[in-house]
Amino acid sequence: MAYHNKKFSEDNFVQSGFGIGPHDYVAYTYGTGGGSSATNLTDVRYYRGGQQTSGTLIAHISYTYDSNDNVVSAERVA
């Protein structure tokens, strides 16, 4: 197994498609995301070691929507 110097690198965990490793807190953000509904899930942030202010960000997934509120893309940005 290769050595990775980033403790929570997506390369260290390949079970999920986004490479999100173990985490103990998830923060969800809702908004339009490109569509018209204000209840679309736009961002998901995964933390380890506590909530946002005290934890380490493990991964950040961003969602975009078309004008009919259908998911167009889901991308890991961090």
Biotite code that builds the C-alpha atoms (Angstrom):
import biotite.structure as struc

atoms = struc.array([
    struc.Atom([0.000, 0.000, 0.000], chain_id="A", res_id=1, res_name="MET", atom_name="CA", element="C"),
    struc.Atom([1.316, 3.417, -0.933], chain_id="A", res_id=2, res_name="ALA", atom_name="CA", element="C"),
    struc.Atom([2.160, 6.002, 1.684], chain_id="A", res_id=3, res_name="TYR", atom_name="CA", element="C"),
    struc.Atom([0.060, 9.179, 1.678], chain_id="A", res_id=4, res_name="HIS", atom_name="CA", element="C"),
    struc.Atom([1.092, 12.173, 3.729], chain_id="A", res_id=5, res_name="ASN", atom_name="CA", element="C"),
    struc.Atom([-2.477, 13.516, 3.857], chain_id="A", res_id=6, res_name="LYS", atom_name="CA", element="C"),
    struc.Atom([-4.183, 11.733, 6.721], chain_id="A", res_id=7, res_name="LYS", atom_name="CA", element="C"),
    struc.Atom([-7.719, 12.080, 5.309], chain_id="A", res_id=8, res_name="PHE", atom_name="CA", element="C"),
    struc.Atom([-6.863, 11.936, 1.594], chain_id="A", res_id=9, res_name="SER", atom_name="CA", element="C"),
    struc.Atom([-9.523, 10.464, -0.678], chain_id="A", res_id=10, res_name="GLU", atom_name="CA", element="C"),
    struc.Atom([-6.822, 8.012, -1.840], chain_id="A", res_id=11, res_name="ASP", atom_name="CA", element="C"),
    struc.Atom([-6.772, 6.507, 1.644], chain_id="A", res_id=12, res_name="ASN", atom_name="CA", element="C"),
    struc.Atom([-10.392, 5.399, 1.494], chain_id="A", res_id=13, res_name="PHE", atom_name="CA", element="C"),
    struc.Atom([-11.820, 3.893, -1.685], chain_id="A", res_id=14, res_name="VAL", atom_name="CA", element="C"),
    struc.Atom([-15.024, 2.297, -0.396], chain_id="A", res_id=15, res_name="GLN", atom_name="CA", element="C"),
    struc.Atom([-17.217, 5.201, -1.517], chain_id="A", res_id=16, res_name="SER", atom_name="CA", element="C"),
    struc.Atom([-17.116, 6.807, -4.947], chain_id="A", res_id=17, res_name="GLY", atom_name="CA", element="C"),
    struc.Atom([-15.984, 10.127, -3.490], chain_id="A", res_id=18, res_name="PHE", atom_name="CA", element="C"),
    struc.Atom([-13.305, 8.598, -1.272], chain_id="A", res_id=19, res_name="GLY", atom_name="CA", element="C"),
    struc.Atom([-14.800, 9.949, 1.958], chain_id="A", res_id=20, res_name="ILE", atom_name="CA", element="C"),
    struc.Atom([-13.077, 8.417, 4.924], chain_id="A", res_id=21, res_name="GLY", atom_name="CA", element="C"),
    struc.Atom([-14.296, 7.949, 8.476], chain_id="A", res_id=22, res_name="PRO", atom_name="CA", element="C"),
    struc.Atom([-16.070, 11.003, 9.879], chain_id="A", res_id=23, res_name="HIS", atom_name="CA", element="C"),
    struc.Atom([-18.186, 11.853, 12.898], chain_id="A", res_id=24, res_name="ASP", atom_name="CA", element="C"),
    struc.Atom([-19.988, 15.045, 11.899], chain_id="A", res_id=25, res_name="TYR", atom_name="CA", element="C"),
    struc.Atom([-21.771, 16.082, 8.698], chain_id="A", res_id=26, res_name="VAL", atom_name="CA", element="C"),
    struc.Atom([-22.989, 19.600, 7.850], chain_id="A", res_id=27, res_name="ALA", atom_name="CA", element="C"),
    struc.Atom([-25.634, 20.087, 5.147], chain_id="A", res_id=28, res_name="TYR", atom_name="CA", element="C"),
    struc.Atom([-26.325, 23.308, 3.227], chain_id="A", res_id=29, res_name="THR", atom_name="CA", element="C"),
    struc.Atom([-29.539, 23.888, 1.297], chain_id="A", res_id=30, res_name="TYR", atom_name="CA", element="C"),
    struc.Atom([-30.300, 26.425, -1.427], chain_id="A", res_id=31, res_name="GLY", atom_name="CA", element="C"),
    struc.Atom([-31.209, 26.674, -5.083], chain_id="A", res_id=32, res_name="THR", atom_name="CA", element="C"),
    struc.Atom([-27.992, 25.166, -6.433], chain_id="A", res_id=33, res_name="GLY", atom_name="CA", element="C"),
    struc.Atom([-28.923, 26.422, -9.904], chain_id="A", res_id=34, res_name="GLY", atom_name="CA", element="C"),
    struc.Atom([-32.560, 25.302, -9.811], chain_id="A", res_id=35, res_name="GLY", atom_name="CA", element="C"),
    struc.Atom([-35.606, 27.109, -8.459], chain_id="A", res_id=36, res_name="SER", atom_name="CA", element="C"),
    struc.Atom([-36.247, 25.235, -5.205], chain_id="A", res_id=37, res_name="SER", atom_name="CA", element="C"),
    struc.Atom([-34.631, 26.689, -2.077], chain_id="A", res_id=38, res_name="ALA", atom_name="CA", element="C"),
    struc.Atom([-34.600, 23.206, -0.510], chain_id="A", res_id=39, res_name="THR", atom_name="CA", element="C"),
    struc.Atom([-32.051, 21.596, -2.837], chain_id="A", res_id=40, res_name="ASN", atom_name="CA", element="C"),
    struc.Atom([-29.032, 20.070, -1.091], chain_id="A", res_id=41, res_name="LEU", atom_name="CA", element="C"),
    struc.Atom([-26.100, 22.171, -2.334], chain_id="A", res_id=42, res_name="THR", atom_name="CA", element="C"),
    struc.Atom([-23.178, 21.254, -0.081], chain_id="A", res_id=43, res_name="ASP", atom_name="CA", element="C"),
    struc.Atom([-22.212, 18.437, 2.251], chain_id="A", res_id=44, res_name="VAL", atom_name="CA", element="C"),
    struc.Atom([-19.161, 18.820, 4.476], chain_id="A", res_id=45, res_name="ARG", atom_name="CA", element="C"),
    struc.Atom([-17.710, 15.897, 6.429], chain_id="A", res_id=46, res_name="TYR", atom_name="CA", element="C"),
    struc.Atom([-15.694, 16.495, 9.609], chain_id="A", res_id=47, res_name="TYR", atom_name="CA", element="C"),
    struc.Atom([-13.613, 14.344, 11.914], chain_id="A", res_id=48, res_name="ARG", atom_name="CA", element="C"),
    struc.Atom([-12.997, 15.137, 15.557], chain_id="A", res_id=49, res_name="GLY", atom_name="CA", element="C"),
    struc.Atom([-15.988, 17.380, 16.230], chain_id="A", res_id=50, res_name="GLY", atom_name="CA", element="C"),
    struc.Atom([-18.237, 19.948, 14.687], chain_id="A", res_id=51, res_name="GLN", atom_name="CA", element="C"),
    struc.Atom([-17.203, 22.585, 12.166], chain_id="A", res_id=52, res_name="GLN", atom_name="CA", element="C"),
    struc.Atom([-15.334, 24.888, 14.529], chain_id="A", res_id=53, res_name="THR", atom_name="CA", element="C"),
    struc.Atom([-13.383, 22.165, 16.307], chain_id="A", res_id=54, res_name="SER", atom_name="CA", element="C"),
    struc.Atom([-13.174, 19.389, 13.690], chain_id="A", res_id=55, res_name="GLY", atom_name="CA", element="C"),
    struc.Atom([-10.995, 18.720, 10.679], chain_id="A", res_id=56, res_name="THR", atom_name="CA", element="C"),
    struc.Atom([-12.670, 18.964, 7.269], chain_id="A", res_id=57, res_name="LEU", atom_name="CA", element="C"),
    struc.Atom([-12.447, 15.530, 5.644], chain_id="A", res_id=58, res_name="ILE", atom_name="CA", element="C"),
    struc.Atom([-14.404, 16.165, 2.448], chain_id="A", res_id=59, res_name="ALA", atom_name="CA", element="C"),
    struc.Atom([-16.681, 18.708, 0.782], chain_id="A", res_id=60, res_name="HIS", atom_name="CA", element="C"),
    struc.Atom([-19.201, 17.633, -1.859], chain_id="A", res_id=61, res_name="ILE", atom_name="CA", element="C"),
    struc.Atom([-20.907, 20.314, -3.973], chain_id="A", res_id=62, res_name="SER", atom_name="CA", element="C"),
    struc.Atom([-24.129, 19.691, -5.936], chain_id="A", res_id=63, res_name="TYR", atom_name="CA", element="C"),
    struc.Atom([-25.492, 21.664, -8.901], chain_id="A", res_id=64, res_name="THR", atom_name="CA", element="C"),
    struc.Atom([-28.981, 21.494, -10.382], chain_id="A", res_id=65, res_name="TYR", atom_name="CA", element="C"),
    struc.Atom([-30.641, 22.334, -13.681], chain_id="A", res_id=66, res_name="ASP", atom_name="CA", element="C"),
    struc.Atom([-33.674, 24.642, -13.973], chain_id="A", res_id=67, res_name="SER", atom_name="CA", element="C"),
    struc.Atom([-35.990, 21.666, -13.275], chain_id="A", res_id=68, res_name="ASN", atom_name="CA", element="C"),
    struc.Atom([-34.222, 20.944, -9.960], chain_id="A", res_id=69, res_name="ASP", atom_name="CA", element="C"),
    struc.Atom([-32.578, 17.751, -11.227], chain_id="A", res_id=70, res_name="ASN", atom_name="CA", element="C"),
    struc.Atom([-29.034, 17.034, -10.039], chain_id="A", res_id=71, res_name="VAL", atom_name="CA", element="C"),
    struc.Atom([-26.605, 17.844, -12.828], chain_id="A", res_id=72, res_name="VAL", atom_name="CA", element="C"),
    struc.Atom([-23.359, 17.204, -10.988], chain_id="A", res_id=73, res_name="SER", atom_name="CA", element="C"),
    struc.Atom([-21.928, 16.162, -7.658], chain_id="A", res_id=74, res_name="ALA", atom_name="CA", element="C"),
    struc.Atom([-18.268, 17.029, -7.250], chain_id="A", res_id=75, res_name="GLU", atom_name="CA", element="C"),
    struc.Atom([-15.773, 16.647, -4.461], chain_id="A", res_id=76, res_name="ARG", atom_name="CA", element="C"),
    struc.Atom([-14.131, 20.034, -4.074], chain_id="A", res_id=77, res_name="VAL", atom_name="CA", element="C"),
    struc.Atom([-12.080, 19.388, -0.934], chain_id="A", res_id=78, res_name="ALA", atom_name="CA", element="C"),
])
